[in-house]
Amino acid sequence: MFRKFCLILVFLVLSSFYFVFAQDNKYSGAPYVRWVSQYPSKEKVETKFSKRIGRILFGKEEFVLSKPFNVLAQNPNEFWVLDQGSGVIVKIKDKSIQTPKFIYKHLKGFSSLVGICMSPDGSIFFTDSHLKSVYKIDFNKKKILPISKTLDLNQPTGIAYSKENNQLWVVETGAHRISVLNADNGQLIKKIGGRGTVNGAFNFPTFIWIDDQGYVYIVDSMNFRIQIFSSQGEFISTFGQIGDASGYMARPKGIATDTFGNIYITDALFHVVQVFDQAGNFLYRFGEQGKGKAQFWMPTGIYIDEQNYIYVADSYNTRVQIFQLVNGKALNKK
């Protein structure tokens, strides 16, 4: 037994070393995560909190992020930031704010923006936990409207679009469940879960991600685990437990997958991004607490695009950091 334990320990150490060393030295075609850029640039980041809160400036002056909470991206030169501190959604294009003016006109009174996603037609959906609703940004009509006036949600947070069946999966943190909606009209299709610790139950779930195969990944925050479901809502598997070391979870927040199926989770207490395979085996981590390049201060939302660029809402550093997975591959996959 002791020998087996030692072998497992050696494997974990070597695996961690492999990725850290690859990141630093980029040798032998090994997978590694490289830092690409950040918005705003280092020179534009303001340090005084009082200067960041609620600033929405026009004309020659510049909008300043207050508390970026989530990200939705097309590519590193074009992405959306959900800024919870200012209560607005901003579009970053070519390193500058290029948000349509009608969005600013409608974004009033949104005090608790949390989740954001996009459908294939380009419509953006977002949640406001305090207002208990899901909203749709319709670029053709230049309007922002509730997806349904009759929908009653209990503290909606995470949201994800399923292209498998044109559905919106909405996390109801206050009800410890998931509501599945028709993306066209907001009609409730079904509810999944309830409070508990068994498989398929939740304890204050928050963020959610749906991959290209339709698999649904839900951050079951206060159960300190990730639950995976099929596109039909059937429970598949779970992994994770509370702890203070790599591979454990303390304050799991955002979740996303790369094109190889590996799972990325931000942890606000560890100030890192942890990476797991589909079976829930810990692979590696990147980041550490700090204000420098590739450092975090309570990261929250995360998004990964089709080119494996990784966008992290570095909330208390008031910025979005962009990374890229290089030489990526599926590791320890089922």
N, C-alpha and C positions, 0 to 999 in steps of 0.2 A: 504493500500500500504506500509506504513511504517513497519507494522508488518511482512508483507511478506518479505520485504527487510531484516529485522532483522533475520528472520528464515533462509534465504539463507546465510547471513553472518555467522551465528552460524554454519550452516552445513559445510561451507568451512573451517572455523577455526578448527572444530572438525575433519574433514577429514584430514587436514594437520597435526594436532596434532597426529592423529592415526598413520600415516605413520612415522613421525619423531620419535615418542615414540617407535614404533615397531622396527625401525632401531637401536635405542639406547638400548632397553631393551629386544627385541625379545620375547615378551610375547604373550600368548594365540594363538599361531599359526598365528599371523598377518603377512601379506606380508611385506618384507623389502628388501633393497638392501645392501649387505655386500661387503666390500672391500676385494679383494682376493690377488692381487699382482700388481707389476708394472715391466715394462722393459724400460730401464735398472733398476737394483736395485738402491735403494737410494744411496748406497755407490759409484756407478759408474756414477751417473749423474754429468756431468761437469757444472760448473757455468759460465765460461767465454765464451761468445758468439763466440769470435774469435777462440777458440779451437774446437768449434762444427761444424762450417761451412765447408761443403765440404770434410769431412774426410772420405776417403775410404782406409782403411789400411788392409794389408794382413799379413799372417804369424803369428808371435807371437803377433803382435799388434792387436788392437781391433777397429772395426768400431764404431763410435759414432753418434747417431741420431742427426740430426740438426734441422729439423722441421717436425716431423711426422704429416702427413696431413690426412691419411686415413688408415683403417685397414680391413683386410680380414682374417677370422679365421676358423680353424677347431676345435680347442679346446685350453684351456689355455696354453698348452705346445707346440702348433704348430700354428703359425699365421704369416701373411705377413704384413709388414708395408710399406706404400708408403711414402717415406721421401722426401718431396718437397724441402727442403733446400739443400740436397745433390744431388737431381735428380736421385735417385736410388730406387729400390724396394728390400727390404731385407726380408729374411725368418728367423724367430725366432723359434728355436726348442730346447726344454730342456734348456731354458734360455741362449742360445748362438746363434750367427749368423751362419746359415747353408745355405747360398744362393748358388745355383748352379753357378759355375764359368762362364758359357756361358751367364748368365744374366748380369754380370758385363761387359762383353765384348761388349754386344749390347746396354747397357744403357749409351749411350753417347749423349749429346746434348738435353736431356729431361729437359727443364728448367721450365716446369709448369705442373707437374704431379698432377692430381686432383682425378679422380675416378678410382675405381678398383672393379672387380667382378670375379666370377668363374662359369664356366659351369659344368655340371655333369661329363664330361670326364676329368676334372681337368685342362682344359685350363684356363689361366688367361687373362682377358681383362683389359686394362687401357686406360685412356685418357691423352693427353697432350694438354692443352688449347692453348698454344702458337703455337704448330705445327699443330693444327686444325685437329687432327686425332685420331682414335681409333687403338690401337695396341693389338696384340695377342701374348702371350707367349706360344709357342708350345714346350712342354717338350719332345715329341717324336723326333722331328726334331732338338731340341736344337737351336731354332731360335726365334727371336722377329721381327715380320713383321707387317706392316699396314694391317688391316683387308680388306681394299680395297684401291687401288691406285687411283681410280677415285672419291672416296667419298670426298665431300667438305663440311666441317662442320664449323660453326661460333662459335668459342670459346667453344668447348666441355668440359664439366666439369663432372657432375655426370653420372654414368653408372650402369645399373642393368640388370641381366639376368632373362628372363622369361621362366621358364620350361614349362609353359602352351603351348607355341607355338614356342619354340626355337628361341627367339628373344632377341636382345639387345636394351634396351631403353637408349638413349643417350640424355642428357640435352645439348641443345645449348644455353648457356647463352647469347651470343651476338645477337642471333636471337629471343630470348624469346619464344622458342618452344622446343618440344621433337621430335627427329627423331627415328623411330623404324626401326631396321635393322635385316636382316637375319643373325643369328649368325654364319652360315657356311661360307658365302661369303661376308658379309657386304653390300649386296644389300639393297637399301632403299625401305622399304615397305610403309611407310606413315609418314606424319608429323602432329603433334598435337600442336595447339595453335598459338600464335602470341602475339604481345605486347598489353596489356590491363589490365583492372581490373575486367571484367566480368568473370563468371565461364568458365573455359576452356582456358582462356588467361593468360599470365604470364608477370611478370616484373622482369627480371634478375633471373630466376630460377637457382638453383645450384645443390643440392644433390637430390638423388632419392633412393627409396627402393621398392622392390617387395616381397610380403610375399608368404607363401606357397600356399595360395589360389589364387594367381595371381593378387591380388589387388596391384595397383601402387600408391605410396605415393611420392609426389613431393614437395620439399621446394620451394615455390614461394617467394623468399627472400625479394624483395623490395615491394611486396604486403603484406608482413608480415603474411603469411598464409600458410597452407598446403592444397594441393588439392589431392583428391583421385580419381583414375580412375579404370575402369575394365581392364581386360587383353586384351580387344578389343579396348581400348582407349576411352571408353564412360565415360563422367564425372559422378561422383557419389555424391561427397559432398566436402565441404571445411570448414575449421575452422581456427581461429587465427586472431589476430589484433595487431597493434603496441601498446606498452605500456611499463611501467617500473616496473610492479609488477608480481607476480607469475601468470602463466596462460596466460600472454601476451608474445609478441615476440619483441626482439630488433635486434639481429643479428643471426637469425636461421641458423644453418649450417647442420650438419649431421642428418640423420633420420634412424630409424630402428624400428622393432616391435618385441615383445616377442611372445612366443608360445600361449599366451592368447589373442593376438590381441591388446594389449596396445601399444601406440605409444611413442617412446622416441626421443626427439629432443635436440641436443646440442645448447646452445646459447652462442656465443663467448663474447658478451657484459656482460651478467649476470654471465658468468663463471660457468654454471650449466648444468645439464641435467634435462629437464622437461618431465613429463610423462602425457599422455592424454589417454582417452578411445577412442573407435572407433567413438563415436559421437562428439569428440572434447572437452569433458569436462576435465578440469584440475584435475589430481589426486594428484600428489605430485612432488617433485623435490629432487635431491640430488646433493651434491657438493657445493662449495663456492670458492671465489677467494683466491688463496694462492699456496704455493709450497709443502705443507704437504700431508699426505695420505688422499685420497678422496677430495682433493682440486684441482682446475683447474686454468689454465691461458690461456684463449682463446682456449677452446676445439673446435675441428672441426669434423672430421669423427667419426662415431660410427657404431659398428657392434654387432649383437646379434646372438649367435649360438643356436643350437637346445636344448641345456641344459640350456638356459637362462643365459649364461655367457655374460657379457656386456663389450665390449672393446671400450675404448675412446681414441682417439688421442689427448693427452693433449699437443697441439702444442708448446706453448711457455715455457712449462716446459720440453720440449724435451724428452717426455716419452709417453708410452702407459700404461694406468691404466686399470686393469681388476676387474670387480665386478661380483656379481651373485645375481639374483632375487631369494629370498627364500620364500617358502610358497606362491608362486604367484597364482593369480587368475584373471579372467576377471572381471573388475569392471565397473558398469554402462554401460554395453554393450547393443547395440541395441537388 
